[in-house]
Amino acid sequence: MAGAAVSALTTLPLSPEVLRSFGPMAKATGDLPVRLDSNENPYGPSRKVLESMLSAVTTANRYPRPEYRGLVQRIAAMHRVQPEQVLLGCGSSEILRVAAVALLSPGKKFVQASPTFETAERYAQLAGAAVISVPLDREFAHDLDSMLSRIDVTTPLIYICNPNNPTGSVTPRGALDAFLAQVPATTTVLIDEAYHHFASQEPGYASFLDHPIENDRIIVSRTFSKVYGLAGMRLGYAIAKPALISRFRPYLTPINVNAVVLRAALVAMDDAEGIEDYVGKNAMIRHEFFNQAEARGLKPIHSSTNFVMMDVHHPAKQVIEHFQQNNVWIGREFPALDTYIRVSLGKAEEMKEFWRVYDMQGGKIGSNEARKG
Ligand SMILES: Cc1ncc(COP(=O)(O)O)c(C=O)c1O
């Protein structure tokens, strides 16, 4: 009886209708929004991953301790480190939170780029630290010299997002290595590689997990929310030396990762074909996005990610509202680049809808007459 229930669980919900429901939304239903706002994987997890999640549901009454240890070991093996060097997070957002609250306090400084992903900054503020935001350079890379000039013994934490969100740009590895050699021994460097898989072919880019250096003060974070298509399941992790990890661990919620994603992650990590497939599709969609942008006289920032940021020569707030009114969600405002919008790359049909809504302004967005003074 129980067996029959399990088999129904693992087969029934994965009907073609369910699999199709991973968007594009608005075109299919006429009311749900086209979501190009959070840099998610629009295709969703593979069938194998979905099946693993359904099978894990039957363990919902148990704390997933063995599964937790299993995933830690699997991640450690993948990155050729010890399990003591792995910290799992409820999304990599939790990693950013524990790093900030463990290391920062009033009187301390937190240094980051501007614009960059804001979660670490938010927790730095909550911890009472002063946030120092250093503008990106002309190539939209981290301005490492300027950042270095702002770091001293009162700076326990700095944040490097590479590739950077929201600009999609890469900071070259050579420059980062030279920078790290000069950072004071009292400063921890959090390197956020949420978009690593999209950048692996980018000249100048190299991950600190794939190409580690001997440095006790580096912590690298990754997420299952992007290439693995599991944003809704909330899983991220970090790798650092055991001494650093043990400073962060007390700030985690006990068993902070659920039983379903613990199983899904194991399957997703092994799905090299699925990863390659999505990265390839994303590159094609991105290429077409640049063609469309160019045809309208727009010059997006070179992107090594699954989103694109571009200057629309018009206040971003108004452009975002225009899209929202037309059922297309695009990225939030980034005040440091206030005429730029960030567009997550969806499926081909969704991008068509994006450009249709863009063009509805009758060419007003980005036209000379509408340019901000
Ligand atoms: C650079 C970066 N880091 C971390 C995160 C947080 O992701 P999650 O908490 O889903 O792992 C995001 C989400 O968009 C991101 O863009």
The ligand as an ORCA input file, in Angstrom:
! r2SCAN-3c Opt
* xyz 0 1
  C      25.773     36.975     -6.533
  C      24.724     36.271     -5.749
  N      25.060     35.693     -4.607
  C      24.164     35.057     -3.863
  C      22.849     34.981     -4.252
  C      21.876     34.304     -3.362
  O      21.388     33.167     -3.904
  P      20.767     31.999     -3.053
  O      20.526     32.487     -1.673
  O      19.526     31.652     -3.762
  O      21.809     30.924     -3.090
  C      22.435     35.571     -5.458
  C      21.034     35.520     -5.891
  O      20.611     36.091     -6.842
  C      23.409     36.238     -6.220
  O      23.101     36.858     -7.356
*
